Amino acid sequence: MGVEGFIDGPPTGQRRAKRARVLLAARLETHAQDIDARLRDLSQRGALVECLTVPPVGSELVFSRNTIRVPARVAWTAGNRVGLEFAYAIDETEVLVQLRRTPVDQNQPRFRRPRLGEDMTREERQVVQRWGAAVGINLPGA
């Protein structure tokens, strides 16, 4: 049985599910070949992918990302972009699990560029202001 037997009725053209904008590697497994793709947009019912080899509209395939594999149908194509309609709703959090933010450990040092004037002594600020004046730059607050 193909994907058509699983999909609920004809496509309506209106999205019912919230979509997540991403940029992740994925794969499209067709009858002829496996296609490397970039997952750009994901919802419970479908996905937008970019790939060099574009399967034709209506073709059945399997969308895979890590351990997730779901039958899908190509709903539309435009250039190198492919709109997929999944055979059944997925839990998109399983696909996006590696994107969860980890809590910041306040005890770990933060590696970032300091702002000018941040954590400077009065003498250091004066040196910066004199340097700025010497090169023709007004550095207020430094």
N, C-alpha and C positions, 0 to 999 in steps of 0.2 A: 504494500500500500504506500502511496506517495504522500507527500506533505499535504496535498489538497484535502485528503480525508480528515486531517486533524484541524485545519484552520477553520475558525467559526465564520462561515458565510463569506460574502464578497468583501474586499477591502472598502472601507468607507472614506478613506482619504483624511479622516480626522483622527488625531492622536488621542487616545484615552489614558495613556500612562505617562507618568513623569519620566523625563529623559535625563540621562547623565552624560555630559560632554567629557570625553576622555581622549587619550591618545595611547593606545596599547596595541601590542602585537596580537594577531589572531590568525586563524586559518579557516579556509573554506574548502571542504572536502566534497568534490564533485565526482560524478561517475568517471570522468575522463582524467582528472588530475587533482592534486592538492594545490591550493593557491594561497600564498602568503598574503596577508592583508593587514591593514591598520584599522583598528576599531576606533571610530571617531565619536559615536553617539550610541547609547544603549538604553533600552527600556525593557520592561517585562515582556513585551510583545514583539520587539524587533530591534534592529540595529542598522547603523549606517557604517559601512566600511569602505576603505579605499584600497584598490589593488591594481596591479599592472594588467592582469588578465581578467577581463570582465565577463562573467557568465551571462547568458541571455536571460531576458525577462521571462519569468515563468518557470525557470529551471529549478530543480530540487537539489539541495545540497545539505551538508551538515556544517553548522557553525561551531567552531571549537576555540576555546580559550582556556589554557591550563587544563583543569580536569572537567570543565563544563563542555558538554557536547549536546547540541540541540538541532533537530531537523528544522530546516527553514526553506522558504521559497523566495526567489528573487522577485520583489514587487516592482522595482523600477531601477533604471540605470541612467546615469548622466556623466559622460566623460569617464573618469576612472572611479566614480562613486557608485556604490551599489546599496540599495535599500532592501533589507531583509525583513521578512515577516516570519516569526517563529511559529512552529506547529503548535506550541503550547506556551503558556506564560512561564517565565523563569524567575528565579530569585536573583535579581541583578547584583545583589550584595555579594553573592558567591563569586561572580566574575570580578567585582571591584574590590575584593577583600584586601588586596595588597595596597590599596590607595588610602586606607584608614590612617589618620594622623596619629602619631604616637605622642603621648604627653611629654611636655618639656620638663626635664629634670633641672630644677633650680640650682642643684649643687654642681652641675656640670658647667664648665666655662663656655661662654657664648663667643663664637668666632664671627665677628662682623667688623666692618669698617667703622671706627668711631667717628662721630660728628665733630667738626671743628669746634673747639671750645668745651667739649664734654670732658669732664674730669680733669680739667687743667688748673694748675695753680695760678695765682695772680701774676707771678713772675713769667710763667709760660705764656699767659695771655698777652702780656706786654711785649714779649719777644715776637709773637705772631703779629700783633698790631704794627710794630715797627717794621717787620719784614714786609707786610702788606703795603705800608706807606712807601717803602723804598722801591717796590716794584709797581706802584700805582694802583693798588687794589685796596678798596675800603672794606675792611673786615669788621663789621659791627658785631658786637657780642663775643668776639674772640678774646 
